[in-house]
Amino acid sequence: MVFKRQQTQQQKQMTAYDKKVTHDMFETTMEWLEKYIEIVYKNEFPDWERRKQFRNNTIIKRTDIYGNPGLAEDSLSTQMLLFQSTLRTKAPFIREEIQKEFYR
């Protein structure tokens, strides 16, 4: 019985860890998406600062992407592939939570 309780506790810890890691990757991906929109489409969205969800982009420190939309696109694509790979291995309920967060 003690082993079963320890196993359940470990599963809860792993699930909490998976949720945290997945949510962190989701936020990073969304920040990259917003940074890409800001760099590539800044003329189409003059009110972009008001529209974006992440006011203080703390994740992206790169300055080389500002004059290079292609590099910004490559970086966003890489982040999206990493996120997709992460989601593929997560439990359905974690993916559903991320989907709700995205639509929010």
N, C-alpha and C positions, 0 to 999 in steps of 0.2 A: 504494500500500500504506500509506503514511503517513497519507493522508486517511482510509482505512478504519479504521486504528487510532485516530485522533483521534475519528472518529465513534462508534466503539464505546465509547471512554472517556467521551464526552459522554452517551451513552445510559445508561451505568452511573451517572454522576453524577445524571442526571435521575431514574432509577429510585430511587436512594438518597434523593434529595430528596423524591420522591413518597411513598415509604414513611414517611419521617420526618414529613412534613406530615400524612399520613393518620393515622398513629398518634397524633400530637399532638391532632388533631381528635377522634379516638376517645376519648382520655383526657378531654378537655374535656367531651365529650358524656356520658360516664359520670359525671363529677363533677357535672354538672348533674342527671342522673337521680337520683343519690344525694341531692343537696341537695333536690330536689323531694320525694322520699320522706320525708326528714327533716322537712321543713316540713309537708307535707300529712298524713302518716300517723304522726307521732311517737307518738300515743297507741296505735296498733295494734302498734307495734314498740318496746316499752320497752327492748329490748336492742340497739337500732339501732347504737349506738357499737361494739359488738362485731361486728356483722354486716357493716358496710360495708367496702368494699375500699380506699377512699381515706381513710386515717386523717387526714391533714393536707390538707384541701382548700385548695390554694394558688391555684387558678384563680379561684374565685368570691369577689369582694370586696364584692359588693352587700349592703347591709343592708336595703334597702327591701322585699325579698322575704319577710322573716321574718314579718311580720304580714299578708301578702297572698298567700294560696295561689294566687289567680288569676294574679297577676303572676309567681309562680314557674313556674306551668304555661305561661304565654305564653313565658317565657324558655327553658324546656326545649324547647318546640315549635320555637322559632326555631333553637335549636342543632341540633336533630334534622334540620330541613330543610337547614341548611347542611352538615351531615355527609352527608346523603343525596345532596345535589348534588355534593359532593366525591367520594364513592364512585362515582358514576355515570361519572366520567371516568377512573377508575383501572383499571389492568390487573387481570385476574381473579386473578392470584396475590397481589396486594396485598389485594384484598378477602377472599381466602381466609385470609390471615394475620390480618387484623383479626377475622374470624369466629372463628378459633381462639382469639385473645386474649379475645374476648367470652365464649366458653364456658369459658375457664380461670377 
